[in-house]
């Protein structure tokens, strides 16, 4: 059986060699993440073209996720690249300090409005929780703090206020320009950093459409405020990313596991895709094998129903990017063997307002009770396979579509596999035969297997799925199963 959970891998200096990138694709990458915090527009466009070219050589499509930088909630740089902060020492954050003038006593801030957002008694957390500062007072353009938890602090590390509350907008001027680049490279998904409400996602979608982009919008859940508006954010997005670094800093690491499970559950119930991200196999930046704790972390996300798991620094700057992908592939496959990963009570007591959604749910119920080997969903937009993927079954859903955009979109959907399928006939018997023959040629089904096919009476019409048919695969033909 193919792996059901999708793997997102971040590109960076470690993947600049096309041979490394090719090995990562061979190891099982489904979607690549291009981090717009670094590099030029021309670099991003060339990288997307390179990835897609390598994927086409392998007879497949991969999704491209453009990740916007968002507000720079970071400190500036130190004269010597890093400092050692000692517990109990005074340390000043100075918004007027030159960008590279940081010392052991003070450092500049990229986010100049922070002096308006914090006050005495607040706790500031840097570098994903490794450094903790207690705010003593705010004086003009400076924030005087005392070190609660010290250690090494290097350039450009992130900074958060414990409990949230920073007023920085989700979309910066740079992001708005980068959205145009995302449209130019035909990004399949665009991730919005630090959204606080549905409006942030709606604004990004409007800008993307105006620039000619047709990709989905991903809401990165990394602010405490986002949890208060979670349902409206889910409704306004196409997918969610649980960005556990910043989110964990704002809400506290003890709260993070439960929140992660809730976000996955809520996203799936609202028919949206969810990616679990940040430090999933962090040790593999330097190690060839993950720790047991990392194995459990990835496996638990899979068992909770995440659509995708993401590698960040492990592939962007790590020493073993392709092995990190292989390790994640192996762990996902192991977790998917467990019964918990193939059971579901999704929407068992609800009615459906759309015929195509009802067909999707009926298909999954039937598949789970008849011993179906595969599901073939002829689709224009990818909506029917998305609904099918919300029900855990362990049965692969093959999204047959003539549209490359749809192929790339479904690379992020758990249990769904894109298949390019373009046929001119309107004869439904010939379409059924051709669809099954396509899977036979890929060795995804065998003679004698039961397969469910879903499609619309009017081929090529979006949202028109209104038929489900059970067929048995034969050596030379497809016959209806009575």
C-alpha positions as CSV (number, residue, x, y, z in Angstrom):
1,X,0.0,0.0,0.0
2,X,1.2,3.5,-0.7
3,X,2.0,5.8,2.2
4,X,-1.2,7.7,3.1
5,X,0.3,10.6,5.1
6,X,2.0,13.2,2.9
7,X,5.5,14.6,3.5
8,X,6.3,18.3,3.1
9,X,10.1,19.1,2.8
10,X,11.6,22.6,3.1
11,X,14.1,23.5,0.5
12,X,17.3,25.4,1.3
13,X,21.1,25.4,1.0
14,X,21.2,21.7,1.7
15,X,19.0,20.9,-1.3
16,X,20.7,23.2,-3.8
17,X,22.4,20.2,-5.6
18,X,19.9,18.8,-8.1
19,X,21.1,15.3,-7.2
20,X,20.2,15.8,-3.5
21,X,16.8,17.1,-4.6
22,X,16.3,14.1,-6.8
23,X,17.1,11.7,-4.0
24,X,14.6,13.5,-1.8
25,X,11.9,13.1,-4.4
26,X,12.7,9.4,-4.7
27,X,12.6,9.1,-1.0
28,X,9.0,10.2,-1.0
29,X,8.5,14.0,-0.9
30,X,5.0,15.0,-1.9
31,X,5.1,18.8,-1.4
32,X,8.1,21.2,-1.3
33,X,8.1,24.3,0.9
34,X,9.9,27.4,-0.4
35,X,10.7,29.7,2.5
36,X,10.2,33.3,1.3
37,X,12.1,34.6,4.3
38,X,15.3,34.0,2.2
39,X,16.3,34.4,-1.4
40,X,15.1,36.5,-4.4
41,X,12.0,36.2,-6.5
42,X,14.0,34.9,-9.4
43,X,15.5,32.2,-7.1
44,X,12.1,31.0,-6.0
45,X,10.7,30.8,-9.5
46,X,13.8,28.9,-10.8
47,X,13.6,26.5,-7.8
48,X,9.9,25.7,-8.4
49,X,10.7,25.0,-12.1
50,X,13.6,22.7,-11.2
51,X,11.5,20.7,-8.7
52,X,8.6,20.3,-11.1
53,X,11.0,19.3,-13.9
54,X,12.7,16.6,-11.7
55,X,9.2,15.3,-10.7
56,X,8.0,15.1,-14.3
57,X,11.1,13.0,-15.2
58,X,9.8,10.6,-12.6
59,X,6.3,10.6,-14.0
60,X,4.6,12.4,-11.2
61,X,3.7,15.8,-9.8
62,X,4.7,17.5,-6.6
63,X,3.0,20.4,-4.8
64,X,4.8,23.7,-4.2
65,X,4.0,25.6,-1.0
66,X,5.2,29.2,-0.9
67,X,5.7,30.3,2.8
68,X,5.4,34.0,3.3
69,X,7.8,35.5,5.9
70,X,5.2,37.5,7.8
71,X,6.1,40.2,10.3
72,X,9.8,40.0,11.4
73,X,9.4,39.2,15.1
74,X,13.1,38.9,15.5
75,X,16.1,40.5,17.2
76,X,18.8,42.0,15.0
77,X,22.4,40.9,14.9
78,X,25.4,40.9,17.2
79,X,28.9,42.3,16.5
80,X,30.4,38.9,17.0
81,X,27.5,36.8,15.7
82,X,26.4,35.6,19.1
83,X,26.6,36.3,22.8
84,X,26.2,34.3,26.1
85,X,23.5,35.6,28.4
86,X,23.8,34.9,32.0
87,X,20.9,34.3,34.3
88,X,20.1,37.3,36.4
89,X,21.9,39.7,34.1
90,X,20.3,42.9,32.7
91,X,19.7,42.8,28.9
92,X,18.1,45.6,26.9
93,X,16.2,45.4,23.6
94,X,16.8,48.7,21.8
95,X,14.7,49.5,18.7
96,X,17.1,52.4,17.8
97,X,20.3,50.3,17.9
98,X,22.1,49.7,14.6
99,X,21.3,46.3,13.0
100,X,24.7,44.8,13.7
101,X,25.7,46.5,16.9
102,X,24.4,43.9,19.4
103,X,26.5,43.1,22.5
104,X,26.0,41.1,25.8
105,X,24.2,44.1,27.2
106,X,21.8,45.0,24.4
107,X,20.5,44.2,20.9
108,X,18.3,45.8,18.3
109,X,14.8,44.7,17.3
110,X,13.5,44.2,13.7
111,X,10.0,44.6,15.1
112,X,10.0,48.3,16.0
113,X,6.5,48.4,17.5
114,X,7.3,46.0,20.3
115,X,7.8,48.9,22.8
116,X,4.1,49.6,22.3
117,X,3.0,46.0,22.9
118,X,4.8,45.0,26.1
119,X,5.0,46.4,29.6
120,X,6.7,45.7,32.9
121,X,6.0,42.2,34.2
122,X,5.7,40.6,30.7
123,X,7.8,37.6,29.8
124,X,9.6,37.6,26.4
125,X,10.8,34.3,24.9
126,X,13.5,34.0,22.3
127,X,14.9,31.3,20.1
128,X,11.9,28.9,20.4
129,X,12.0,29.1,24.2
130,X,15.7,28.7,24.8
131,X,16.1,32.2,26.2
132,X,13.6,33.8,28.6
133,X,13.6,37.5,29.6
134,X,11.5,39.2,32.3
135,X,10.5,42.8,31.3
136,X,11.5,45.3,34.0
137,X,10.3,48.4,32.3
138,X,9.8,50.1,28.9
139,X,11.5,53.4,28.5
140,X,11.1,55.2,25.2
141,X,12.6,53.1,22.4
142,X,14.1,50.5,24.8
143,X,12.8,47.5,26.7
144,X,14.8,46.8,29.9
145,X,14.8,43.1,30.9
146,X,16.4,40.6,33.2
147,X,17.5,37.2,32.0
148,X,15.5,34.4,33.6
149,X,16.8,31.6,31.5
150,X,20.2,32.3,29.8
151,X,22.4,30.6,27.2
152,X,23.8,31.3,23.8
153,X,21.9,33.8,21.7
154,X,22.8,34.3,18.1
155,X,21.7,36.6,15.2
156,X,18.1,37.1,14.0
157,X,16.4,34.8,16.5
158,X,12.7,35.0,16.9
159,X,11.1,36.8,19.8
160,X,7.6,36.3,21.3
161,X,5.5,37.6,24.2
162,X,4.4,34.8,26.3
163,X,0.6,34.6,26.1
164,X,0.6,36.5,22.7
165,X,-0.7,40.0,22.2
166,X,1.8,41.4,19.7
167,X,0.0,43.7,17.3
168,X,2.1,43.1,14.1
169,X,0.0,42.7,11.0
170,X,0.0,39.2,9.3
171,X,0.7,40.7,5.8
172,X,3.7,43.0,5.5
173,X,4.7,45.0,2.4
174,X,7.2,42.3,1.6
175,X,4.5,39.6,1.8
176,X,2.3,41.5,-0.6
177,X,5.2,41.6,-3.1
178,X,6.0,38.0,-2.5
179,X,2.4,37.0,-3.2
180,X,3.0,38.3,-6.7
181,X,6.0,36.0,-6.9
182,X,4.0,33.1,-5.6
183,X,1.5,33.7,-8.4
184,X,4.2,33.9,-11.0
185,X,5.6,30.5,-10.0
186,X,2.1,29.1,-9.9
187,X,2.4,28.0,-6.2
188,X,-0.2,25.4,-5.3
189,X,-0.4,26.7,-1.8
190,X,0.6,30.0,-0.1
191,X,1.1,30.0,3.6
192,X,0.3,33.1,5.6
193,X,2.4,33.6,8.8
194,X,0.9,34.8,12.1
195,X,-2.8,35.2,11.0
196,X,-5.1,36.4,13.8
197,X,-8.5,36.3,12.1
198,X,-10.3,35.3,8.9
199,X,-9.6,38.7,7.4
200,X,-5.9,38.0,7.2
201,X,-6.5,34.9,5.0
202,X,-9.2,36.7,2.9
203,X,-6.8,39.5,2.2
204,X,-4.1,37.1,1.1
205,X,-6.5,35.2,-1.2
206,X,-7.7,38.5,-2.7
207,X,-4.1,39.6,-3.5
208,X,-3.2,36.2,-4.8
209,X,-6.2,36.1,-7.2
210,X,-5.5,39.6,-8.3
211,X,-2.0,38.6,-9.3
212,X,-3.3,35.6,-11.3
213,X,-2.5,32.9,-8.7
214,X,-4.9,30.0,-8.2
215,X,-3.3,28.3,-5.2
216,X,-4.9,27.5,-1.9
217,X,-4.3,29.5,1.3
218,X,-2.6,27.9,4.3
219,X,-3.1,29.5,7.7
220,X,-0.1,29.0,9.9
221,X,-1.4,28.6,13.5
222,X,1.4,30.2,15.5
223,X,-0.3,33.0,17.6
224,X,-2.2,32.5,20.8
225,X,-4.9,34.8,19.4
226,X,-5.4,32.4,16.4
227,X,-6.8,29.8,18.8
228,X,-9.5,32.1,19.9
229,X,-10.6,32.6,16.3
230,X,-9.8,29.0,15.2
231,X,-13.1,28.1,13.5
232,X,-13.2,31.3,11.4
233,X,-9.6,30.9,10.4
234,X,-10.2,27.3,9.3
235,X,-13.3,28.3,7.4
236,X,-11.4,31.1,5.6
237,X,-8.4,28.8,4.6
238,X,-7.8,25.8,2.4
239,X,-5.3,24.2,4.8
240,X,-3.8,24.8,8.3
241,X,-0.2,24.4,9.4
242,X,0.4,23.8,13.1
243,X,3.6,25.9,13.5
244,X,4.6,24.4,16.8
245,X,7.7,26.6,17.3
246,X,6.1,30.0,17.8
247,X,2.8,28.6,19.0
248,X,4.5,26.6,21.7
249,X,6.4,29.7,22.9
250,X,3.2,31.7,23.1
251,X,0.9,29.2,24.8
252,X,3.5,27.1,26.7
253,X,4.9,23.7,25.7
254,X,2.7,21.9,28.2
255,X,-0.4,23.0,26.4
256,X,0.9,22.3,22.9
257,X,0.2,18.5,22.6
258,X,-3.5,18.9,23.4
259,X,-3.9,21.9,21.2
260,X,-2.3,20.1,18.3
261,X,-4.7,17.2,18.6
262,X,-7.7,19.6,18.8
263,X,-6.6,21.6,15.7
264,X,-6.2,18.4,13.7
265,X,-9.6,17.1,14.8
266,X,-11.3,20.5,14.1
267,X,-9.7,20.9,10.7
268,X,-10.7,17.5,9.5
269,X,-14.3,18.0,10.8
270,X,-14.5,21.2,8.8
271,X,-13.2,19.5,5.6
272,X,-9.8,21.2,5.6
273,X,-6.3,19.9,5.2
274,X,-3.8,20.1,8.2
275,X,0.0,20.0,8.2
276,X,1.9,19.3,11.5
277,X,5.2,21.1,11.5
278,X,8.4,22.2,13.4
279,X,11.1,20.1,15.0
280,X,9.5,16.8,14.0
281,X,13.0,15.2,13.4
282,X,15.2,18.1,14.5
283,X,18.1,15.8,15.5
284,X,18.5,14.7,11.9
285,X,20.0,18.0,11.1
286,X,23.2,16.4,12.3
287,X,22.2,12.7,12.8
288,X,21.5,10.0,10.3
289,X,18.7,8.5,12.4
290,X,15.9,10.2,14.4
291,X,15.5,9.9,18.2
292,X,12.8,7.6,19.6
293,X,11.0,10.7,20.9
294,X,10.9,12.1,17.3
295,X,9.6,8.8,16.0
296,X,6.8,8.9,18.6
297,X,6.0,12.5,17.7
298,X,5.6,11.8,14.0
299,X,3.6,8.6,14.6
300,X,1.3,10.3,17.1
301,X,0.5,13.1,14.5
302,X,-0.3,10.4,11.9
303,X,-2.5,8.5,14.4
304,X,-4.3,11.8,15.2
305,X,-5.2,12.2,11.5
306,X,-2.8,14.9,10.2
307,X,-2.8,15.1,6.4
308,X,0.9,15.9,6.2
309,X,4.1,16.1,8.4
310,X,6.7,18.7,7.6
311,X,10.5,18.8,7.6
312,X,12.0,22.2,8.1
313,X,15.7,22.7,9.0
314,X,16.2,18.9,8.7
315,X,16.1,19.2,4.9
316,X,16.8,22.9,4.4
317,X,20.2,23.0,6.1
318,X,20.6,19.5,7.4
319,X,23.5,17.2,6.6
320,X,21.2,14.3,5.5
321,X,18.1,15.7,3.8
322,X,17.2,12.6,1.8
323,X,17.6,10.4,4.8
324,X,15.4,12.6,6.9
325,X,12.7,12.1,4.2
326,X,13.3,8.3,4.2
327,X,13.0,8.2,8.0
328,X,9.8,10.1,8.0
329,X,8.4,7.9,5.3
330,X,9.3,4.8,7.3
331,X,7.7,6.1,10.5
332,X,4.5,7.2,8.7
333,X,4.1,3.8,7.1
334,X,4.6,2.1,10.5
335,X,2.0,4.3,12.2
336,X,-0.5,3.7,9.4
337,X,-0.5,0.0,10.1
338,X,-2.2,0.6,13.4
339,X,-6.0,0.2,13.6
340,X,-6.4,3.6,15.1
341,X,-5.2,5.1,11.8
342,X,-8.0,3.4,9.7
343,X,-11.1,4.1,11.9
344,X,-13.3,7.1,11.7
345,X,-16.6,8.5,13.0
346,X,-16.5,11.5,10.8
347,X,-19.9,13.2,10.3
348,X,-21.9,10.0,11.0
349,X,-24.8,11.9,12.4
350,X,-24.9,14.8,9.9
351,X,-26.8,15.6,6.7
352,X,-25.1,16.9,3.5
353,X,-26.1,19.9,1.5
354,X,-24.3,18.9,-1.7
355,X,-24.8,15.9,-3.9
356,X,-21.1,15.4,-4.6
357,X,-20.3,15.4,-0.9
358,X,-23.0,12.9,-0.3
359,X,-21.5,10.7,-3.0
360,X,-18.1,11.0,-1.4
361,X,-19.4,9.9,2.0
362,X,-21.5,7.1,0.5
363,X,-18.4,5.9,-1.3
364,X,-16.3,5.7,1.8
365,X,-19.0,3.9,3.8
366,X,-19.4,1.4,1.0
367,X,-15.7,0.9,0.6
368,X,-15.2,0.3,4.3
369,X,-17.9,-2.5,4.3
370,X,-17.5,-4.2,0.9
371,X,-13.7,-5.0,0.8
372,X,-12.9,-2.4,-1.9
373,X,-9.2,-2.4,-3.0
374,X,-9.2,1.2,-4.4
375,X,-11.4,4.2,-5.1
376,X,-11.2,6.0,-8.4
377,X,-12.5,9.6,-8.2
378,X,-12.8,11.4,-11.6
379,X,-12.4,15.0,-10.5
380,X,-12.1,18.5,-11.9
381,X,-11.4,20.5,-8.8
382,X,-10.3,17.8,-6.3
383,X,-13.3,18.4,-3.9
384,X,-14.6,14.9,-4.0
385,X,-11.3,13.2,-3.1
386,X,-10.8,15.8,-0.3
387,X,-14.1,14.8,1.3
388,X,-13.2,11.2,0.9
389,X,-9.9,11.8,2.6
390,X,-11.6,13.1,5.8
391,X,-12.7,9.5,6.6
392,X,-9.9,7.3,7.7
393,X,-10.1,4.0,5.9
394,X,-6.7,2.8,4.7
395,X,-8.2,2.5,1.2
396,X,-6.3,4.6,-1.4
397,X,-8.2,7.3,-3.3
398,X,-6.9,7.9,-6.8
399,X,-7.8,11.4,-8.1
400,X,-8.0,11.1,-11.8
401,X,-8.0,14.5,-13.4
402,X,-7.0,16.2,-16.7
403,X,-5.8,19.3,-14.8
404,X,-2.2,19.6,-13.6
405,X,-3.3,22.2,-11.0
406,X,-5.6,19.6,-9.4
407,X,-2.9,17.0,-9.5
408,X,-0.6,19.3,-7.5
409,X,-3.4,20.4,-5.1
410,X,-4.2,16.8,-4.0
411,X,-0.6,16.0,-3.2
412,X,-1.3,17.5,0.2
413,X,-4.4,15.4,0.9
414,X,-4.0,12.3,3.1
415,X,-4.9,9.0,1.4
416,X,-5.2,10.7,-2.1
417,X,-2.9,10.1,-5.0
418,X,-3.0,12.2,-8.2
419,X,-3.2,10.5,-11.6
420,X,-3.2,12.4,-14.9
421,X,-6.2,11.2,-16.8
422,X,-7.5,12.9,-20.0
423,X,-10.1,11.2,-22.1
424,X,-12.2,12.7,-24.9
425,X,-15.0,10.2,-25.0
426,X,-18.3,10.7,-23.2
427,X,-19.1,7.0,-23.2
428,X,-19.3,6.1,-19.5
429,X,-18.4,2.4,-20.1
430,X,-15.3,3.4,-22.0
431,X,-14.4,5.9,-19.3
432,X,-14.7,3.3,-16.6
433,X,-12.6,0.8,-18.6
434,X,-9.9,3.4,-19.3
435,X,-9.8,4.5,-15.6
436,X,-9.3,0.9,-14.3
437,X,-6.8,0.2,-17.0
438,X,-4.8,3.2,-15.8
439,X,-4.6,1.7,-12.3
440,X,-3.8,-1.7,-13.7
441,X,-0.9,-0.2,-15.7
442,X,0.4,1.3,-12.5
443,X,0.0,-2.0,-10.6
444,X,-2.3,-0.4,-8.1
445,X,-5.0,-3.0,-8.6
446,X,-5.1,-6.6,-9.9
447,X,-7.6,-8.8,-11.7
448,X,-10.5,-9.7,-9.4
449,X,-10.2,-6.6,-7.2
450,X,-13.3,-4.6,-6.4
451,X,-13.0,-0.9,-7.2
452,X,-15.4,2.0,-6.7
453,X,-15.6,4.7,-9.4
454,X,-17.2,8.1,-8.8
455,X,-17.9,10.7,-11.5
456,X,-20.5,13.1,-12.9
457,X,-23.0,12.5,-15.7
458,X,-21.5,15.5,-17.4
459,X,-17.8,14.9,-17.8
460,X,-15.7,18.1,-17.3
461,X,-18.2,19.9,-15.1
462,X,-16.8,21.1,-11.8
463,X,-18.9,20.0,-8.8
464,X,-21.0,17.6,-10.9
465,X,-20.1,14.2,-9.2
466,X,-23.4,12.4,-8.8
467,X,-22.7,8.8,-9.4
468,X,-20.9,5.9,-7.7
469,X,-20.3,2.5,-9.3
470,X,-18.8,-0.7,-8.0
471,X,-16.8,-2.6,-10.6
472,X,-14.7,-5.8,-10.6
473,X,-11.4,-5.6,-12.4
474,X,-11.2,-8.2,-15.2
475,X,-8.3,-9.2,-17.4
476,X,-9.7,-7.5,-20.5
477,X,-12.8,-5.7,-19.3
478,X,-14.7,-4.1,-16.4
479,X,-18.0,-5.5,-15.5
480,X,-20.6,-4.1,-13.2
481,X,-20.8,-5.9,-9.8
482,X,-24.4,-6.8,-8.9
